[in-house]
Amino acid sequence: MSGDVLQLENVVLAGRYRIRSRLVTGSRSGIFLALDDVSQQLVVIKAFPTPCSAPGLPAPTADGPDWRQTRFRLEGVWLDRVSHPYIVLRLDSGSAHDPAGCPFDYHVLEYLAGGTLAALSHAWQGLSLLKTVNLLRQAAAALTHCHALGVIHGDVVPENLLLTGDHRTLKLADFGSATGDDELVAMNEGKFTGWLSRYAPPEARLGAGLPLSAAADVYALARTFHATLTGDPFLESRTPIQTLPPKLATQPGAEALLQVLQRATATNVTDRYPTVAAFWAEVEHAVAAMPTTEIPLTTSTAAVASVQAVPDNPLAAADETDDASIATGAAGETLCDVASPVELPSPLTTRLIGVGVVVAVVVLFISGLVALYRLARASARAHWYGQSPPAASARPLFQVKVLRPTKAYATPTENPTPRDWLGELPAGVEADVLEISGRFYRVRPQRWGRRKSPAVNEGWVLREYVDGGL
């Protein structure tokens, strides 16, 4: 049964989770964006329908929950068991009925505004080696933690690696295919066959009835690493990785990195790295020998430590890693500076520095006054002419296209007046969605038909007038 049957928009779960819109429709569940009325934070609702007797749905059986429903409920157990700074947090779970009366189970998960690693790498047509290493180092730490607890993720793909809004912290998600390291690959009648990851290793595809090992996640993580570099995260391949992206293939040391990825994606499980920590140590060692303008300078020892011991603050960890890389690269120069005598500046130089500081402070003060004046002037215009005051640039949630000519308004209102009108959007224009409020989207269009003022850059439109939305 598919998540498509669930229509949960505007439904309130457990008296607090107010569902706003659909984020993703998966083959096994529906993913929705919701607002927690208690914490006033956005959350993700992952819902899975259970059999019911509604029209068009299979009638419930006396056998109890089917294996898909059982696996969905087990996902909450896995998430609680492997709680970690680089793993998506489960906030709540429960059961409810949709407006048609059909029951469904759901998990409440934390919301990460940065989207997926797949979307980011695809949009940039491949991330740099530095960015890829810094992000997937966190995934390696999360997987190492899972394996230490006897849990194999089984679906490590770029779509299941979520990012914070600043794209610096990555978290592992979707444990719907997770198994224990002593659990068989396939259940009776091959029920797990349809759940195989796009990056599933050969032993999982064979369905040999043997338990998966950490080498399965090593295989998938290596494919994810390669896909993030190429910017083609949706390409499926069942052979060991053969090439690196052209921008890396010609660099010194690239052959060593390719050999690491080839071993990690070997067909025979015994030829691969036995653990994620061992694989990632080789990755760090290989990239450390490549040009420093592209990759972070980290020793293999530091790389293993970053995978096996993760601090409580993930964002701070990323900062410390970058700072440590800089410190390592400059270590020789620092020692030389300490050994040499320090020459103090002359009195004239000191006075010139003081004058420069005073001038800089005066310039900053005048600039602040000018900025304050401009903001006050813009606010006054907004008050008298209905224009929106300038706001900080917001990261778009997604992009839509206007279906037919429509008006943009200053506020999301059901009964707009001429005073609320800001401008017109022609059919076919694309726009970034910055905010959702009921039936309205706050959009930033790429161009306007006409508008009241050139200062107007954003406005509210009914979502019925656009496509590509939620």
Secondary structure by P-SEA (a helix, b strand, c coil): ccccccccccccccccccccccccccccbbbbbbbcccccbbbbbbbbbcccccccccccccccccaaaaaaaaaaaaaaaacccccccccccccccccccccbbbbbbbbbccccaaaaaaaaccccaaaaaaaaaaaaaaaaaaaaacccccccccccccccccccbbbbcccccccccccccccccccccccccccccccccccccccccaaaaaaaaaaaaaaaaaccccccccccccccccccccccaaaaaaaaaaaaaccccccccccaaaaaaaaaaaaaaccccccccccaaaaaaaaacccccaaaaaaaaaaaaaaaaaaaaaaaaaabbbbbbcaaaaaaaaaaaaaaaaaaaaaaaaaaaaaaaaaaaaaaccccccccbbbbccccccccbbbbccccccccccccccccccccbbbbbccccccccccccccccccccccccbbbbbcccccccc
